[in-house]
């Protein structure tokens, strides 16, 4: 028996698996299997080897599943982006007529439809706020000095960051923002995750009975079409 064989058998008698011996001695698995084919192990060592083998198998399966899950997730994300990109190309230039319908529909969904003397629109989605601000300026022909805004914050929100953020989104000067209102959601009982609404919710107001009635009329027109 040569030195290599003795080392293999010695490791096997210590309860090492084929794979462990192969890795330690940097040998082909077939060589290891040939040398240990006649080595008998106690039941205690057999149980230890079986236990480690099962643990390694479970670990390999877990890593395999994680890797595959990541690959599937990335593939699904690419497919979703392709869907969105294809759909985005279906939308051409938004005309003033389109903007009128879009802004009216958004106000119908997210605005205060009960107030007859002013328009009030609230949302935390910056993209929706941007669209509605375009609606107010381009369709309702409202100047900045007639628009006021108030940020509804939660205790964790940084007021200065929120003001800078919404001023940039709305293109309104900070002088048009009223003192922020800090509130705790009754539903979450103060347990809302801190990253859910990092800049709070923006409330935009335009005091104009005529304009409020016109928007209500546009909504009615959509309903009756």
SEMAR-590276 format. One record per residue (C-alpha): x, y, z; residue in one letter; residue number from 1. Coordinates in Angstrom, 1 decimal. Layout:
# residues N
    east   north      up  resn  resi
       X       Y       Z     A   NUM
...
This chain:
# residues 225
    east   north      up  resn  resi
     0.0     0.0     0.0     X     1
     1.4     3.4    -0.9     X     2
     1.3     6.6     1.1     X     3
    -1.6     8.0    -0.9     X     4
    -3.7     4.9    -0.2     X     5
    -2.8     5.0     3.5     X     6
    -3.9     8.6     3.7     X     7
    -7.2     7.9     2.1     X     8
    -7.9     5.0     4.4     X     9
    -6.9     6.9     7.5     X    10
    -9.2     9.8     6.6     X    11
   -12.0     7.3     5.9     X    12
   -11.6     5.7     9.3     X    13
   -11.9     9.1    10.9     X    14
   -15.4     9.3     9.4     X    15
   -14.6    11.5     6.3     X    16
   -16.9    11.3     3.3     X    17
   -15.7    10.5    -0.2     X    18
   -16.1    14.2    -1.1     X    19
   -14.3    15.4     2.0     X    20
   -11.3    13.1     1.3     X    21
   -11.3    14.1    -2.3     X    22
   -11.1    17.8    -1.3     X    23
    -8.5    17.3     1.4     X    24
    -6.1    15.2    -0.8     X    25
    -7.1    16.8    -4.1     X    26
    -7.7    13.4    -5.7     X    27
   -10.3    12.1    -8.2     X    28
   -13.4    10.7    -6.5     X    29
   -12.8     7.4    -8.4     X    30
    -9.4     7.0    -6.7     X    31
   -10.9     7.6    -3.3     X    32
   -13.7     5.1    -3.9     X    33
   -11.2     2.4    -5.0     X    34
    -9.1     2.7    -1.9     X    35
   -11.9     2.8     0.7     X    36
   -14.0     0.1    -1.0     X    37
   -13.1    -2.5     1.7     X    38
   -12.9    -0.2     4.7     X    39
   -15.5    -1.0     7.3     X    40
   -16.9     1.7     9.6     X    41
   -18.6     1.5    12.9     X    42
   -22.3     2.3    13.0     X    43
   -21.5     5.5    14.9     X    44
   -19.2     6.7    12.1     X    45
   -21.7     5.6     9.4     X    46
   -24.4     7.7    11.1     X    47
   -22.1    10.7    11.3     X    48
   -21.2    10.4     7.6     X    49
   -24.8    10.0     6.6     X    50
   -25.8    13.1     8.7     X    51
   -23.1    15.3     7.1     X    52
   -24.0    14.0     3.7     X    53
   -27.6    14.9     4.2     X    54
   -26.7    18.3     5.6     X    55
   -24.5    19.0     2.5     X    56
   -27.3    17.8     0.2     X    57
   -29.8    20.1     1.9     X    58
   -27.3    23.0     1.6     X    59
   -26.7    22.3    -2.0     X    60
   -30.4    22.1    -2.8     X    61
   -31.0    25.4    -0.9     X    62
   -28.2    27.2    -2.8     X    63
   -29.5    25.8    -6.1     X    64
   -33.0    26.9    -5.4     X    65
   -31.8    30.4    -4.4     X    66
   -29.7    30.7    -7.5     X    67
   -32.6    29.5    -9.7     X    68
   -35.1    31.8    -7.9     X    69
   -32.8    34.8    -8.6     X    70
   -32.4    33.8   -12.3     X    71
   -36.2    33.4   -12.6     X    72
   -36.8    36.7   -10.8     X    73
   -34.3    38.5   -13.1     X    74
   -35.9    36.9   -16.2     X    75
   -39.4    37.9   -15.0     X    76
   -38.2    41.5   -14.4     X    77
   -36.8    41.7   -17.9     X    78
   -40.1    40.4   -19.4     X    79
   -42.0    42.9   -17.4     X    80
   -39.8    45.7   -18.6     X    81
   -40.2    44.5   -22.2     X    82
   -44.0    44.6   -21.7     X    83
   -43.8    48.2   -20.3     X    84
   -41.5    49.4   -23.0     X    85
   -43.7    48.0   -25.7     X    86
   -46.8    49.5   -24.2     X    87
   -45.1    52.9   -23.7     X    88
   -44.4    53.1   -27.4     X    89
   -48.1    52.8   -28.0     X    90
   -48.6    56.2   -26.4     X    91
   -47.7    59.0   -28.7     X    92
   -47.6    62.7   -27.9     X    93
   -50.1    63.7   -25.3     X    94
   -52.3    66.4   -26.7     X    95
   -54.1    69.1   -24.7     X    96
   -57.3    67.2   -25.3     X    97
   -55.7    64.1   -23.9     X    98
   -54.3    66.1   -20.9     X    99
   -57.8    67.5   -20.2     X   100
   -59.3    64.0   -20.0     X   101
   -56.4    62.6   -18.0     X   102
   -56.4    65.5   -15.5     X   103
   -60.1    65.4   -15.1     X   104
   -60.2    61.6   -14.5     X   105
   -57.3    61.9   -12.0     X   106
   -59.2    64.7   -10.2     X   107
   -62.4    62.6   -10.2     X   108
   -60.5    59.7    -8.6     X   109
   -58.2    61.6    -6.2     X   110
   -59.6    65.1    -5.8     X   111
   -62.1    66.6    -3.4     X   112
   -65.3    66.4    -5.4     X   113
   -67.6    67.7    -2.7     X   114
   -66.1    71.2    -2.4     X   115
   -67.8    73.7    -4.7     X   116
   -65.4    76.6    -4.1     X   117
   -62.0    75.2    -4.6     X   118
   -60.0    72.4    -6.1     X   119
   -58.1    70.1    -3.7     X   120
   -56.0    67.3    -5.0     X   121
   -53.9    64.9    -2.8     X   122
   -51.5    62.2    -3.5     X   123
   -48.1    60.7    -2.6     X   124
   -47.2    59.6    -6.1     X   125
   -44.8    62.3    -7.6     X   126
   -45.7    61.2   -11.2     X   127
   -49.4    61.7   -10.5     X   128
   -48.7    65.1    -8.9     X   129
   -46.6    66.2   -11.9     X   130
   -49.4    65.2   -14.4     X   131
   -52.1    67.0   -12.3     X   132
   -49.9    70.1   -12.0     X   133
   -49.7    70.2   -15.8     X   134
   -53.5    69.9   -15.9     X   135
   -53.9    72.8   -13.5     X   136
   -51.4    75.0   -15.5     X   137
   -52.1    74.1   -19.1     X   138
   -55.8    73.2   -19.1     X   139
   -57.1    75.2   -16.1     X   140
   -54.7    78.0   -16.9     X   141
   -53.8    78.5   -13.3     X   142
   -50.7    80.6   -12.3     X   143
   -48.4    79.6    -9.4     X   144
   -49.6    82.5    -7.2     X   145
   -53.1    80.9    -7.1     X   146
   -51.9    77.5    -6.1     X   147
   -51.0    76.6    -2.5     X   148
   -49.6    73.3    -1.2     X   149
   -49.4    71.6     2.1     X   150
   -47.4    68.5     3.0     X   151
   -48.9    66.0     5.3     X   152
   -46.0    64.3     7.1     X   153
   -45.4    61.5     9.5     X   154
   -43.2    61.9    12.6     X   155
   -40.2    60.2    11.0     X   156
   -40.3    62.5     7.9     X   157
   -37.6    65.2     7.5     X   158
   -39.5    68.4     6.8     X   159
   -36.8    70.2     4.9     X   160
   -36.2    67.3     2.6     X   161
   -39.9    66.9     2.0     X   162
   -40.3    70.6     1.2     X   163
   -37.4    70.5    -1.3     X   164
   -38.7    67.4    -2.9     X   165
   -42.3    68.6    -3.5     X   166
   -41.2    72.1    -4.5     X   167
   -39.1    70.4    -7.3     X   168
   -41.9    68.1    -8.3     X   169
   -44.6    70.8    -8.4     X   170
   -42.3    73.5    -9.7     X   171
   -43.9    75.7    -7.0     X   172
   -41.8    78.2    -5.0     X   173
   -41.5    77.3    -1.4     X   174
   -43.4    80.4    -0.4     X   175
   -46.5    78.7    -1.8     X   176
   -46.3    75.9     0.7     X   177
   -48.2    76.2     4.0     X   178
   -46.9    74.9     7.3     X   179
   -46.7    71.1     7.1     X   180
   -49.2    69.0     9.0     X   181
   -47.7    66.2    11.0     X   182
   -50.1    63.3    11.7     X   183
   -50.1    59.7    12.8     X   184
   -52.1    57.3    10.8     X   185
   -54.9    55.8    12.9     X   186
   -54.8    52.7    10.8     X   187
   -51.1    52.0    11.4     X   188
   -51.1    53.4    15.0     X   189
   -47.7    55.0    14.4     X   190
   -46.2    51.7    13.2     X   191
   -46.1    52.7     9.5     X   192
   -42.7    51.5     8.0     X   193
   -40.4    54.6     7.7     X   194
   -39.7    54.1     4.0     X   195
   -43.4    53.8     2.9     X   196
   -43.9    57.6     2.4     X   197
   -40.5    59.2     2.8     X   198
   -41.8    62.6     1.7     X   199
   -45.3    62.4     3.0     X   200
   -48.5    63.2     1.0     X   201
   -48.9    66.4    -0.9     X   202
   -52.2    68.4    -0.9     X   203
   -52.6    71.0    -3.6     X   204
   -55.4    73.7    -3.4     X   205
   -56.7    76.2    -5.8     X   206
   -59.4    78.5    -4.5     X   207
   -61.8    79.2    -7.3     X   208
   -65.5    78.6    -7.5     X   209
   -65.6    78.9   -11.2     X   210
   -62.7    76.5   -11.8     X   211
   -64.2    73.9    -9.3     X   212
   -67.5    74.1   -11.2     X   213
   -65.7    73.7   -14.6     X   214
   -63.9    70.6   -13.5     X   215
   -67.1    69.2   -12.0     X   216
   -68.7    69.9   -15.4     X   217
   -65.9    68.1   -17.3     X   218
   -66.4    65.1   -15.0     X   219
   -70.2    65.2   -15.7     X   220
   -69.4    65.5   -19.5     X   221
   -67.3    62.3   -19.3     X   222
   -70.0    60.5   -17.5     X   223
   -72.7    61.5   -20.0     X   224
   -70.6    60.8   -23.1     X   225
